[in-house]
Amino acid sequence: MSAQNSPWLTVREVAAYARCGVDTVYEALQAGALEGTQRVIPRGKWTIHRDAVDRWLLGERPARRRRAS
């Protein structure tokens, strides 16, 4: 599967997909409203699954917040 077809998105890709600013995406991730995985805490790169973005856009809250260390 190529990166273009990957279901995993960066914060910038989520912002473009959701038509919002990157700050909005970061705020949603930090608040737990958007489910994502941060590779190295506290300043690591976030990856967000497209399905999680779709749920966020529909107003659904994730069951739990997932982070990897």
All heavy atoms as TSV, in Angstrom:
chain	resi	resn	atom	element	x	y	z
A	1	MET	N	N	0.856	-1.183	0.000
A	1	MET	CA	C	0.000	0.000	0.000
A	1	MET	C	C	0.895	1.237	0.000
A	1	MET	O	O	1.806	1.352	0.792
A	1	MET	CB	C	-0.893	-0.030	1.250
A	1	MET	CG	C	-1.813	1.145	1.361
A	1	MET	SD	S	-2.917	1.084	2.778
A	1	MET	CE	C	-4.089	-0.101	2.206
A	2	SER	N	N	0.646	2.136	-0.886
A	2	SER	CA	C	1.445	3.350	-0.961
A	2	SER	C	C	1.024	4.330	0.129
A	2	SER	O	O	-0.052	4.223	0.711
A	2	SER	CB	C	1.276	4.003	-2.333
A	2	SER	OG	O	-0.002	4.566	-2.450
A	3	ALA	N	N	1.903	5.288	0.382
A	3	ALA	CA	C	1.614	6.298	1.409
A	3	ALA	C	C	0.351	7.082	1.055
A	3	ALA	O	O	-0.406	7.483	1.933
A	3	ALA	CB	C	2.796	7.238	1.574
A	4	GLN	N	N	0.115	7.271	-0.230
A	4	GLN	CA	C	-1.067	8.015	-0.669
A	4	GLN	C	C	-2.354	7.269	-0.317
A	4	GLN	O	O	-3.374	7.882	-0.043
A	4	GLN	CB	C	-0.989	8.252	-2.165
A	4	GLN	CG	C	-2.076	9.161	-2.692
A	4	GLN	CD	C	-1.905	9.418	-4.178
A	4	GLN	OE1	O	-1.264	8.650	-4.881
A	4	GLN	NE2	N	-2.474	10.509	-4.643
A	5	ASN	N	N	-2.321	5.958	-0.312
A	5	ASN	CA	C	-3.500	5.156	-0.019
A	5	ASN	C	C	-3.562	4.686	1.435
A	5	ASN	O	O	-4.483	3.978	1.805
A	5	ASN	CB	C	-3.546	3.931	-0.939
A	5	ASN	CG	C	-3.730	4.328	-2.387
A	5	ASN	OD1	O	-4.372	5.318	-2.673
A	5	ASN	ND2	N	-3.157	3.564	-3.279
A	6	SER	N	N	-2.581	5.065	2.229
A	6	SER	CA	C	-2.534	4.640	3.621
A	6	SER	C	C	-3.681	5.255	4.418
A	6	SER	O	O	-4.021	6.422	4.223
A	6	SER	CB	C	-1.204	5.056	4.253
A	6	SER	OG	O	-1.213	4.756	5.638
A	7	PRO	N	N	-4.268	4.484	5.345
A	7	PRO	CA	C	-5.313	5.046	6.194
A	7	PRO	C	C	-4.741	5.912	7.320
A	7	PRO	O	O	-5.479	6.569	8.027
A	7	PRO	CB	C	-6.022	3.814	6.749
A	7	PRO	CG	C	-4.958	2.767	6.774
A	7	PRO	CD	C	-4.098	3.055	5.566
A	8	TRP	N	N	-3.419	5.913	7.488
A	8	TRP	CA	C	-2.776	6.680	8.545
A	8	TRP	C	C	-2.389	8.052	8.025
A	8	TRP	O	O	-1.765	8.185	6.985
A	8	TRP	CB	C	-1.552	5.939	9.076
A	8	TRP	CG	C	-1.957	4.674	9.739
A	8	TRP	CD1	C	-1.924	3.418	9.217
A	8	TRP	CD2	C	-2.505	4.546	11.050
A	8	TRP	NE1	N	-2.413	2.520	10.121
A	8	TRP	CE2	C	-2.779	3.171	11.256
A	8	TRP	CE3	C	-2.804	5.455	12.065
A	8	TRP	CZ2	C	-3.329	2.700	12.443
A	8	TRP	CZ3	C	-3.347	4.980	13.243
A	8	TRP	CH2	C	-3.600	3.625	13.425
A	9	LEU	N	N	-2.798	9.088	8.780
A	9	LEU	CA	C	-2.598	10.472	8.362
A	9	LEU	C	C	-1.732	11.232	9.358
A	9	LEU	O	O	-1.727	10.928	10.551
A	9	LEU	CB	C	-3.953	11.183	8.257
A	9	LEU	CG	C	-4.997	10.534	7.361
A	9	LEU	CD1	C	-6.340	11.237	7.533
A	9	LEU	CD2	C	-4.558	10.549	5.918
A	10	THR	N	N	-1.043	12.253	8.861
A	10	THR	CA	C	-0.321	13.184	9.714
A	10	THR	C	C	-1.296	14.280	10.168
A	10	THR	O	O	-2.414	14.380	9.656
A	10	THR	CB	C	0.848	13.833	8.963
A	10	THR	OG1	O	0.311	14.657	7.919
A	10	THR	CG2	C	1.801	12.793	8.386
A	11	VAL	N	N	-0.850	15.107	11.077
A	11	VAL	CA	C	-1.692	16.214	11.549
A	11	VAL	C	C	-2.046	17.137	10.385
A	11	VAL	O	O	-3.201	17.553	10.242
A	11	VAL	CB	C	-0.990	16.985	12.683
A	11	VAL	CG1	C	-1.727	18.280	12.999
A	11	VAL	CG2	C	-0.887	16.112	13.926
A	12	ARG	N	N	-1.103	17.434	9.526
A	12	ARG	CA	C	-1.374	18.315	8.374
A	12	ARG	C	C	-2.375	17.673	7.420
A	12	ARG	O	O	-3.245	18.354	6.863
A	12	ARG	CB	C	-0.087	18.651	7.642
A	12	ARG	CG	C	0.800	19.584	8.417
A	12	ARG	CD	C	1.954	20.071	7.551
A	12	ARG	NE	N	2.885	20.876	8.311
A	12	ARG	CZ	C	2.718	22.154	8.593
A	12	ARG	NH1	N	1.653	22.772	8.169
A	12	ARG	NH2	N	3.608	22.812	9.298
A	13	GLU	N	N	-2.254	16.366	7.205
A	13	GLU	CA	C	-3.195	15.673	6.322
A	13	GLU	C	C	-4.597	15.665	6.920
A	13	GLU	O	O	-5.586	15.827	6.203
A	13	GLU	CB	C	-2.720	14.247	6.056
A	13	GLU	CG	C	-1.477	14.181	5.180
A	13	GLU	CD	C	-0.853	12.814	5.123
A	13	GLU	OE1	O	-0.980	12.034	6.089
A	13	GLU	OE2	O	-0.211	12.517	4.103
A	14	VAL	N	N	-4.685	15.486	8.258
A	14	VAL	CA	C	-5.991	15.533	8.932
A	14	VAL	C	C	-6.601	16.922	8.772
A	14	VAL	O	O	-7.786	17.057	8.466
A	14	VAL	CB	C	-5.881	15.154	10.419
A	14	VAL	CG1	C	-7.184	15.434	11.150
A	14	VAL	CG2	C	-5.478	13.702	10.578
A	15	ALA	N	N	-5.790	17.957	8.964
A	15	ALA	CA	C	-6.290	19.329	8.829
A	15	ALA	C	C	-6.833	19.575	7.421
A	15	ALA	O	O	-7.905	20.172	7.260
A	15	ALA	CB	C	-5.189	20.321	9.167
A	16	ALA	N	N	-6.130	19.095	6.419
A	16	ALA	CA	C	-6.597	19.269	5.033
A	16	ALA	C	C	-7.869	18.460	4.798
A	16	ALA	O	O	-8.827	18.956	4.192
A	16	ALA	CB	C	-5.505	18.847	4.057
A	17	TYR	N	N	-7.900	17.232	5.285
A	17	TYR	CA	C	-9.055	16.356	5.117
A	17	TYR	C	C	-10.289	16.936	5.806
A	17	TYR	O	O	-11.392	16.924	5.262
A	17	TYR	CB	C	-8.705	14.978	5.677
A	17	TYR	CG	C	-9.796	13.937	5.594
A	17	TYR	CD1	C	-10.139	13.354	4.383
A	17	TYR	CD2	C	-10.464	13.503	6.740
A	17	TYR	CE1	C	-11.128	12.381	4.304
A	17	TYR	CE2	C	-11.448	12.541	6.679
A	17	TYR	CZ	C	-11.776	11.974	5.450
A	17	TYR	OH	O	-12.748	11.013	5.379
A	18	ALA	N	N	-10.094	17.475	7.018
A	18	ALA	CA	C	-11.201	18.016	7.807
A	18	ALA	C	C	-11.494	19.478	7.488
A	18	ALA	O	O	-12.455	20.050	8.009
A	18	ALA	CB	C	-10.889	17.874	9.295
A	19	ARG	N	N	-10.641	20.072	6.661
A	19	ARG	CA	C	-10.775	21.488	6.304
A	19	ARG	C	C	-10.791	22.385	7.540
A	19	ARG	O	O	-11.690	23.214	7.739
A	19	ARG	CB	C	-12.003	21.729	5.445
A	19	ARG	CG	C	-11.910	21.032	4.112
A	19	ARG	CD	C	-13.079	21.327	3.245
A	19	ARG	NE	N	-12.895	20.666	1.949
A	19	ARG	CZ	C	-13.805	20.621	1.025
A	19	ARG	NH1	N	-14.961	21.198	1.206
A	19	ARG	NH2	N	-13.572	20.005	-0.098
A	20	CYS	N	N	-9.764	22.173	8.362
A	20	CYS	CA	C	-9.597	22.997	9.562
A	20	CYS	C	C	-8.106	23.279	9.710
A	20	CYS	O	O	-7.289	22.813	8.920
A	20	CYS	CB	C	-10.149	22.281	10.800
A	20	CYS	SG	S	-9.248	20.799	11.262
A	21	GLY	N	N	-7.743	24.023	10.721
A	21	GLY	CA	C	-6.342	24.349	10.955
A	21	GLY	C	C	-5.622	23.260	11.734
A	21	GLY	O	O	-6.245	22.466	12.438
A	22	VAL	N	N	-4.308	23.237	11.602
A	22	VAL	CA	C	-3.525	22.244	12.339
A	22	VAL	C	C	-3.653	22.445	13.847
A	22	VAL	O	O	-3.633	21.478	14.605
A	22	VAL	CB	C	-2.038	22.222	11.906
A	22	VAL	CG1	C	-1.874	21.709	10.500
A	22	VAL	CG2	C	-1.393	23.567	12.062
A	23	ASP	N	N	-3.806	23.689	14.284
A	23	ASP	CA	C	-3.986	23.956	15.716
A	23	ASP	C	C	-5.255	23.288	16.236
A	23	ASP	O	O	-5.276	22.763	17.351
A	23	ASP	CB	C	-4.034	25.459	16.004
A	23	ASP	CG	C	-2.684	26.127	15.838
A	23	ASP	OD1	O	-1.659	25.412	15.838
A	23	ASP	OD2	O	-2.647	27.362	15.705
A	24	THR	N	N	-6.304	23.285	15.440
A	24	THR	CA	C	-7.557	22.630	15.825
A	24	THR	C	C	-7.347	21.137	15.994
A	24	THR	O	O	-7.858	20.529	16.939
A	24	THR	CB	C	-8.647	22.896	14.770
A	24	THR	OG1	O	-8.830	24.315	14.646
A	24	THR	CG2	C	-9.961	22.222	15.133
A	25	VAL	N	N	-6.573	20.538	15.094
A	25	VAL	CA	C	-6.284	19.101	15.183
A	25	VAL	C	C	-5.477	18.815	16.436
A	25	VAL	O	O	-5.793	17.889	17.194
A	25	VAL	CB	C	-5.552	18.602	13.921
A	25	VAL	CG1	C	-5.176	17.127	14.057
A	25	VAL	CG2	C	-6.405	18.830	12.681
A	26	TYR	N	N	-4.424	19.601	16.682
A	26	TYR	CA	C	-3.616	19.399	17.892
A	26	TYR	C	C	-4.454	19.548	19.158
A	26	TYR	O	O	-4.322	18.771	20.102
A	26	TYR	CB	C	-2.440	20.377	17.939
A	26	TYR	CG	C	-1.265	19.965	17.087
A	26	TYR	CD1	C	-0.810	20.780	16.051
A	26	TYR	CD2	C	-0.596	18.766	17.310
A	26	TYR	CE1	C	0.265	20.415	15.267
A	26	TYR	CE2	C	0.482	18.393	16.528
A	26	TYR	CZ	C	0.910	19.215	15.516
A	26	TYR	OH	O	1.981	18.844	14.742
A	27	GLU	N	N	-5.340	20.536	19.185
A	27	GLU	CA	C	-6.203	20.737	20.353
A	27	GLU	C	C	-7.123	19.545	20.567
A	27	GLU	O	O	-7.318	19.105	21.701
A	27	GLU	CB	C	-7.026	22.019	20.186
A	27	GLU	CG	C	-6.200	23.279	20.310
A	27	GLU	CD	C	-6.958	24.535	19.908
A	27	GLU	OE1	O	-8.189	24.465	19.653
A	27	GLU	OE2	O	-6.312	25.594	19.834
A	28	ALA	N	N	-7.675	18.998	19.496
A	28	ALA	CA	C	-8.552	17.830	19.599
A	28	ALA	C	C	-7.780	16.612	20.092
A	28	ALA	O	O	-8.285	15.834	20.905
A	28	ALA	CB	C	-9.210	17.547	18.253
A	29	LEU	N	N	-6.550	16.446	19.614
A	29	LEU	CA	C	-5.723	15.330	20.077
A	29	LEU	C	C	-5.392	15.468	21.558
A	29	LEU	O	O	-5.520	14.509	22.327
A	29	LEU	CB	C	-4.426	15.258	19.257
A	29	LEU	CG	C	-4.574	14.780	17.815
A	29	LEU	CD1	C	-3.332	15.126	17.009
A	29	LEU	CD2	C	-4.848	13.277	17.789
A	30	GLN	N	N	-4.978	16.660	21.968
A	30	GLN	CA	C	-4.621	16.894	23.371
A	30	GLN	C	C	-5.821	16.743	24.297
A	30	GLN	O	O	-5.687	16.254	25.424
A	30	GLN	CB	C	-3.993	18.280	23.537
A	30	GLN	CG	C	-2.655	18.433	22.845
A	30	GLN	CD	C	-1.587	17.498	23.379
A	30	GLN	OE1	O	-1.563	17.154	24.540
A	30	GLN	NE2	N	-0.697	17.066	22.498
A	31	ALA	N	N	-7.001	17.135	23.833
A	31	ALA	CA	C	-8.215	17.050	24.654
A	31	ALA	C	C	-8.792	15.636	24.682
A	31	ALA	O	O	-9.676	15.344	25.490
A	31	ALA	CB	C	-9.263	18.029	24.119
A	32	GLY	N	N	-8.312	14.780	23.786
A	32	GLY	CA	C	-8.839	13.422	23.725
A	32	GLY	C	C	-10.086	13.300	22.863
A	32	GLY	O	O	-10.708	12.253	22.822
A	33	ALA	N	N	-10.441	14.366	22.160
A	33	ALA	CA	C	-11.609	14.333	21.286
A	33	ALA	C	C	-11.306	13.590	19.988
A	33	ALA	O	O	-12.203	13.053	19.349
A	33	ALA	CB	C	-12.073	15.752	20.967
A	34	LEU	N	N	-10.044	13.558	19.593
A	34	LEU	CA	C	-9.596	12.866	18.386
A	34	LEU	C	C	-8.565	11.837	18.807
A	34	LEU	O	O	-7.592	12.163	19.487
A	34	LEU	CB	C	-8.989	13.867	17.395
A	34	LEU	CG	C	-8.351	13.303	16.125
A	34	LEU	CD1	C	-9.366	12.487	15.316
A	34	LEU	CD2	C	-7.782	14.431	15.280
A	35	GLU	N	N	-8.782	10.614	18.399
A	35	GLU	CA	C	-7.893	9.519	18.755
A	35	GLU	C	C	-6.694	9.486	17.809
A	35	GLU	O	O	-6.847	9.511	16.596
A	35	GLU	CB	C	-8.648	8.195	18.669
A	35	GLU	CG	C	-7.840	7.005	19.091
A	35	GLU	CD	C	-8.647	5.720	18.999
A	35	GLU	OE1	O	-9.751	5.732	18.428
A	35	GLU	OE2	O	-8.148	4.711	19.497
A	36	GLY	N	N	-5.501	9.455	18.393
A	36	GLY	CA	C	-4.282	9.373	17.602
A	36	GLY	C	C	-3.183	8.731	18.418
A	36	GLY	O	O	-3.332	8.492	19.612
A	37	THR	N	N	-2.077	8.458	17.765
A	37	THR	CA	C	-0.926	7.857	18.413
A	37	THR	C	C	0.256	8.788	18.258
A	37	THR	O	O	0.562	9.225	17.148
A	37	THR	CB	C	-0.590	6.489	17.767
A	37	THR	OG1	O	-1.735	5.653	17.869
A	37	THR	CG2	C	0.573	5.831	18.463
A	38	GLN	N	N	0.902	9.085	19.382
A	38	GLN	CA	C	2.080	9.929	19.356
A	38	GLN	C	C	3.293	9.037	19.595
A	38	GLN	O	O	3.374	8.353	20.611
A	38	GLN	CB	C	1.981	11.018	20.415
A	38	GLN	CG	C	3.037	12.081	20.290
A	38	GLN	CD	C	2.843	13.191	21.301
A	38	GLN	OE1	O	2.253	12.991	22.357
A	38	GLN	NE2	N	3.342	14.358	20.986
A	39	ARG	N	N	4.228	9.037	18.685
A	39	ARG	CA	C	5.358	8.114	18.739
A	39	ARG	C	C	6.300	8.377	19.903
A	39	ARG	O	O	6.717	7.455	20.564
A	39	ARG	CB	C	6.145	8.147	17.429
A	39	ARG	CG	C	5.344	7.648	16.277
A	39	ARG	CD	C	5.083	6.172	16.458
A	39	ARG	NE	N	4.173	5.707	15.413
A	39	ARG	CZ	C	3.430	4.642	15.515
A	39	ARG	NH1	N	3.452	3.894	16.578
A	39	ARG	NH2	N	2.635	4.304	14.536
A	40	VAL	N	N	6.675	9.601	20.136
A	40	VAL	CA	C	7.561	9.952	21.246
A	40	VAL	C	C	6.911	11.104	21.991
A	40	VAL	O	O	6.654	12.147	21.423
A	40	VAL	CB	C	8.961	10.381	20.744
A	40	VAL	CG1	C	9.848	10.773	21.910
A	40	VAL	CG2	C	9.606	9.276	19.943
A	41	ILE	N	N	6.642	10.877	23.259
A	41	ILE	CA	C	5.972	11.887	24.068
A	41	ILE	C	C	7.040	12.768	24.706
A	41	ILE	O	O	8.041	12.257	25.180
A	41	ILE	CB	C	5.100	11.197	25.131
A	41	ILE	CG1	C	4.046	10.350	24.424
A	41	ILE	CG2	C	4.461	12.183	26.079
A	41	ILE	CD1	C	3.281	9.421	25.339
A	42	PRO	N	N	6.966	14.074	24.785
A	42	PRO	CA	C	5.803	14.892	24.488
A	42	PRO	C	C	5.832	15.534	23.109
A	42	PRO	O	O	4.864	16.146	22.711
A	42	PRO	CB	C	5.864	15.963	25.554
A	42	PRO	CG	C	7.320	16.211	25.722
A	42	PRO	CD	C	7.962	14.853	25.539
A	43	ARG	N	N	6.893	15.459	22.364
A	43	ARG	CA	C	6.969	16.221	21.112
A	43	ARG	C	C	7.075	15.335	19.871
A	43	ARG	O	O	7.580	15.767	18.849
A	43	ARG	CB	C	8.155	17.176	21.157
A	43	ARG	CG	C	8.031	18.208	22.242
A	43	ARG	CD	C	8.821	19.437	21.833
A	43	ARG	NE	N	8.703	20.476	22.832
A	43	ARG	CZ	C	7.799	21.429	22.784
A	43	ARG	NH1	N	6.944	21.480	21.806
A	43	ARG	NH2	N	7.763	22.352	23.708
A	44	GLY	N	N	6.587	14.129	19.963
A	44	GLY	CA	C	6.695	13.208	18.838
A	44	GLY	C	C	5.643	13.436	17.772
A	44	GLY	O	O	4.661	14.148	17.966
A	45	LYS	N	N	5.853	12.795	16.653
A	45	LYS	CA	C	4.950	12.892	15.514
A	45	LYS	C	C	3.663	12.123	15.806
A	45	LYS	O	O	3.687	11.003	16.296
A	45	LYS	CB	C	5.641	12.299	14.292
A	45	LYS	CG	C	4.823	12.297	13.053
A	45	LYS	CD	C	5.609	11.669	11.909
A	45	LYS	CE	C	4.744	11.550	10.692
A	45	LYS	NZ	N	5.460	10.896	9.594
A	46	TRP	N	N	2.536	12.730	15.508
A	46	TRP	CA	C	1.238	12.096	15.664
A	46	TRP	C	C	0.863	11.364	14.380
A	46	TRP	O	O	1.135	11.849	13.279
A	46	TRP	CB	C	0.154	13.136	15.925
A	46	TRP	CG	C	0.134	13.683	17.306
A	46	TRP	CD1	C	0.767	14.817	17.731
A	46	TRP	CD2	C	-0.558	13.163	18.432
A	46	TRP	NE1	N	0.507	15.018	19.064
A	46	TRP	CE2	C	-0.311	14.014	19.517
A	46	TRP	CE3	C	-1.370	12.044	18.632
A	46	TRP	CZ2	C	-0.843	13.795	20.777
A	46	TRP	CZ3	C	-1.897	11.829	19.889
A	46	TRP	CH2	C	-1.629	12.690	20.939
A	47	THR	N	N	0.206	10.217	14.527
A	47	THR	CA	C	-0.430	9.538	13.404
A	47	THR	C	C	-1.877	9.285	13.801
A	47	THR	O	O	-2.167	8.906	14.935
A	47	THR	CB	C	0.268	8.215	13.030
A	47	THR	OG1	O	0.358	7.394	14.184
A	47	THR	CG2	C	1.653	8.462	12.464
A	48	ILE	N	N	-2.768	9.528	12.866
A	48	ILE	CA	C	-4.195	9.433	13.129
A	48	ILE	C	C	-4.830	8.593	12.024
A	48	ILE	O	O	-4.573	8.823	10.838
A	48	ILE	CB	C	-4.850	10.841	13.149
A	48	ILE	CG1	C	-4.154	11.740	14.185
A	48	ILE	CG2	C	-6.330	10.751	13.451
A	48	ILE	CD1	C	-3.183	12.705	13.612
A	49	HIS	N	N	-5.639	7.635	12.429
A	49	HIS	CA	C	-6.310	6.782	11.446
A	49	HIS	C	C	-7.486	7.548	10.842
A	49	HIS	O	O	-8.198	8.271	11.535
A	49	HIS	CB	C	-6.800	5.496	12.105
A	49	HIS	CG	C	-7.115	4.419	11.131
A	49	HIS	ND1	N	-8.310	4.360	10.447
A	49	HIS	CD2	C	-6.371	3.376	10.698
A	49	HIS	CE1	C	-8.301	3.318	9.647
A	49	HIS	NE2	N	-7.126	2.694	9.777
A	50	ARG	N	N	-7.681	7.373	9.544
A	50	ARG	CA	C	-8.757	8.083	8.838
A	50	ARG	C	C	-10.123	7.805	9.468
A	50	ARG	O	O	-10.976	8.689	9.545
A	50	ARG	CB	C	-8.762	7.686	7.362
A	50	ARG	CG	C	-9.701	8.515	6.516
A	50	ARG	CD	C	-9.679	8.115	5.061
A	50	ARG	NE	N	-8.350	8.021	4.501
A	50	ARG	CZ	C	-7.698	9.036	3.928
A	50	ARG	NH1	N	-8.260	10.215	3.845
A	50	ARG	NH2	N	-6.489	8.863	3.430
A	51	ASP	N	N	-10.353	6.585	9.947
A	51	ASP	CA	C	-11.633	6.264	10.599
A	51	ASP	C	C	-11.837	7.100	11.859
A	51	ASP	O	O	-12.955	7.521	12.156
A	51	ASP	CB	C	-11.706	4.777	10.954
A	51	ASP	CG	C	-11.808	3.883	9.727
A	51	ASP	OD1	O	-12.107	4.391	8.622
A	51	ASP	OD2	O	-11.579	2.664	9.875
A	52	ALA	N	N	-10.754	7.354	12.609
A	52	ALA	CA	C	-10.843	8.188	13.811
A	52	ALA	C	C	-11.211	9.619	13.435
A	52	ALA	O	O	-11.986	10.282	14.140
A	52	ALA	CB	C	-9.530	8.154	14.582
A	53	VAL	N	N	-10.674	10.096	12.314
A	53	VAL	CA	C	-11.014	11.446	11.846
A	53	VAL	C	C	-12.486	11.515	11.471
A	53	VAL	O	O	-13.190	12.466	11.845
A	53	VAL	CB	C	-10.124	11.866	10.655
A	53	VAL	CG1	C	-10.505	13.261	10.167
A	53	VAL	CG2	C	-8.657	11.811	11.026
A	54	ASP	N	N	-12.962	10.497	10.774
A	54	ASP	CA	C	-14.374	10.473	10.397
A	54	ASP	C	C	-15.279	10.479	11.628
A	54	ASP	O	O	-16.278	11.204	11.663
A	54	ASP	CB	C	-14.678	9.255	9.525
A	54	ASP	CG	C	-14.052	9.348	8.140
A	54	ASP	OD1	O	-13.760	10.479	7.686
A	54	ASP	OD2	O	-13.839	8.285	7.527
A	55	ARG	N	N	-14.920	9.696	12.647
A	55	ARG	CA	C	-15.712	9.683	13.894
A	55	ARG	C	C	-15.673	11.050	14.565
A	55	ARG	O	O	-16.690	11.542	15.066
A	55	ARG	CB	C	-15.197	8.598	14.839
A	55	ARG	CG	C	-15.546	7.192	14.392
A	55	ARG	CD	C	-15.248	6.157	15.466
A	55	ARG	NE	N	-13.836	6.130	15.837
A	55	ARG	CZ	C	-12.911	5.363	15.258
A	55	ARG	NH1	N	-13.250	4.563	14.260
A	55	ARG	NH2	N	-11.669	5.397	15.672
A	56	TRP	N	N	-14.508	11.690	14.580
A	56	TRP	CA	C	-14.352	13.021	15.176
A	56	TRP	C	C	-15.230	14.034	14.450
A	56	TRP	O	O	-15.911	14.845	15.077
A	56	TRP	CB	C	-12.882	13.414	15.128
A	56	TRP	CG	C	-12.558	14.791	15.605
A	56	TRP	CD1	C	-12.832	15.336	16.824
A	56	TRP	CD2	C	-11.870	15.805	14.872
A	56	TRP	NE1	N	-12.353	16.623	16.894
A	56	TRP	CE2	C	-11.755	16.939	15.701
A	56	TRP	CE3	C	-11.335	15.861	13.592
A	56	TRP	CZ2	C	-11.117	18.104	15.293
A	56	TRP	CZ3	C	-10.695	17.024	13.186
A	56	TRP	CH2	C	-10.601	18.141	14.042
A	57	LEU	N	N	-15.230	13.965	13.125
A	57	LEU	CA	C	-16.043	14.899	12.341
A	57	LEU	C	C	-17.536	14.680	12.559
A	57	LEU	O	O	-18.330	15.617	12.440
A	57	LEU	CB	C	-15.700	14.784	10.856
A	57	LEU	CG	C	-14.299	15.265	10.469
A	57	LEU	CD1	C	-14.004	14.932	9.014
A	57	LEU	CD2	C	-14.141	16.741	10.748
A	58	LEU	N	N	-17.920	13.470	12.915
A	58	LEU	CA	C	-19.321	13.167	13.212
A	58	LEU	C	C	-19.690	13.518	14.657
A	58	LEU	O	O	-20.837	13.390	15.057
A	58	LEU	CB	C	-19.608	11.688	12.963
A	58	LEU	CG	C	-19.600	11.263	11.494
A	58	LEU	CD1	C	-19.680	9.748	11.388
A	58	LEU	CD2	C	-20.753	11.913	10.742
A	59	GLY	N	N	-18.700	13.945	15.438
A	59	GLY	CA	C	-18.957	14.341	16.815
A	59	GLY	C	C	-18.869	13.207	17.818
A	59	GLY	O	O	-19.230	13.387	18.976
A	60	GLU	N	N	-18.389	12.046	17.395
A	60	GLU	CA	C	-18.247	10.917	18.315
A	60	GLU	C	C	-16.961	11.060	19.115
A	60	GLU	O	O	-15.943	11.507	18.596
A	60	GLU	CB	C	-18.221	9.600	17.532
A	60	GLU	CG	C	-19.491	9.336	16.764
A	60	GLU	CD	C	-19.406	8.087	15.912
A	60	GLU	OE1	O	-18.505	7.255	16.113
A	60	GLU	OE2	O	-20.258	7.948	15.012
A	61	ARG	N	N	-17.016	10.679	20.380
A	61	ARG	CA	C	-15.837	10.713	21.245
A	61	ARG	C	C	-15.194	9.334	21.275
A	61	ARG	O	O	-15.899	8.335	21.327
A	61	ARG	CB	C	-16.208	11.106	22.668
A	61	ARG	CG	C	-16.889	12.443	22.804
A	61	ARG	CD	C	-16.007	13.603	22.989
A	61	ARG	NE	N	-15.080	13.472	24.098
A	61	ARG	CZ	C	-14.172	14.372	24.367
A	61	ARG	NH1	N	-14.080	15.458	23.639
A	61	ARG	NH2	N	-13.336	14.227	25.354
A	62	PRO	N	N	-13.863	9.262	21.254
A	62	PRO	CA	C	-13.209	7.959	21.353
A	62	PRO	C	C	-13.449	7.332	22.725
A	62	PRO	O	O	-13.623	8.032	23.719
A	62	PRO	CB	C	-11.736	8.257	21.136
A	62	PRO	CG	C	-11.581	9.714	21.312
A	62	PRO	CD	C	-12.932	10.351	21.102
A	63	ALA	N	N	-13.478	5.997	22.758
A	63	ALA	CA	C	-13.686	5.282	24.019
A	63	ALA	C	C	-12.525	5.511	24.970
A	63	ALA	O	O	-12.717	5.625	26.162
A	63	ALA	CB	C	-13.865	3.780	23.743
A	64	ARG	N	N	-11.326	5.564	24.424
A	64	ARG	CA	C	-10.148	5.832	25.261
A	64	ARG	C	C	-9.079	6.485	24.414
A	64	ARG	O	O	-9.075	6.358	23.199
A	64	ARG	CB	C	-9.618	4.547	25.882
A	64	ARG	CG	C	-9.151	3.530	24.882
A	64	ARG	CD	C	-8.750	2.232	25.560
A	64	ARG	NE	N	-8.477	1.226	24.562
A	64	ARG	CZ	C	-7.262	0.839	24.221
A	64	ARG	NH1	N	-6.222	1.370	24.800
A	64	ARG	NH2	N	-7.088	-0.090	23.306
A	65	ARG	N	N	-8.176	7.144	25.058
A	65	ARG	CA	C	-7.097	7.817	24.367
A	65	ARG	C	C	-5.919	6.861	24.253
A	65	ARG	O	O	-5.518	6.245	25.224
A	65	ARG	CB	C	-6.693	9.046	25.168
A	65	ARG	CG	C	-5.742	9.937	24.443
A	65	ARG	CD	C	-5.594	11.198	25.223
A	65	ARG	NE	N	-4.671	12.080	24.577
A	65	ARG	CZ	C	-4.297	13.217	25.089
A	65	ARG	NH1	N	-4.770	13.599	26.243
A	65	ARG	NH2	N	-3.450	13.987	24.470
A	66	ARG	N	N	-5.355	6.740	23.056
A	66	ARG	CA	C	-4.256	5.822	22.832
A	66	ARG	C	C	-2.982	6.595	22.549
A	66	ARG	O	O	-2.962	7.465	21.690
A	66	ARG	CB	C	-4.563	4.907	21.663
A	66	ARG	CG	C	-5.728	4.004	21.936
A	66	ARG	CD	C	-6.117	3.203	20.751
A	66	ARG	NE	N	-4.984	2.410	20.277
A	66	ARG	CZ	C	-4.947	1.775	19.129
A	66	ARG	NH1	N	-5.964	1.841	18.326
A	66	ARG	NH2	N	-3.900	1.077	18.759
A	67	ARG	N	N	-1.952	6.270	23.268
A	67	ARG	CA	C	-0.635	6.861	23.036
A	67	ARG	C	C	0.406	5.764	23.136
A	67	ARG	O	O	0.311	4.893	23.975
A	67	ARG	CB	C	-0.306	7.910	24.080
A	67	ARG	CG	C	-1.054	9.196	23.915
A	67	ARG	CD	C	-0.551	10.166	24.910
A	67	ARG	NE	N	-0.610	11.489	24.310
A	67	ARG	CZ	C	-0.108	12.563	24.867
A	67	ARG	NH1	N	0.491	12.500	26.002
A	67	ARG	NH2	N	-0.201	13.711	24.270
A	68	ALA	N	N	1.401	5.846	22.316
A	68	ALA	CA	C	2.522	4.910	22.402
A	68	ALA	C	C	3.740	5.681	22.898
A	68	ALA	O	O	3.910	6.856	22.605
A	68	ALA	CB	C	2.809	4.311	21.032
A	69	SER	N	N	4.572	5.024	23.654
A	69	SER	CA	C	5.772	5.711	24.140
A	69	SER	C	C	7.021	5.160	23.503
A	69	SER	O	O	7.015	4.229	22.784
A	69	SER	CB	C	5.890	5.593	25.640
A	69	SER	OG	O	5.780	4.258	26.043
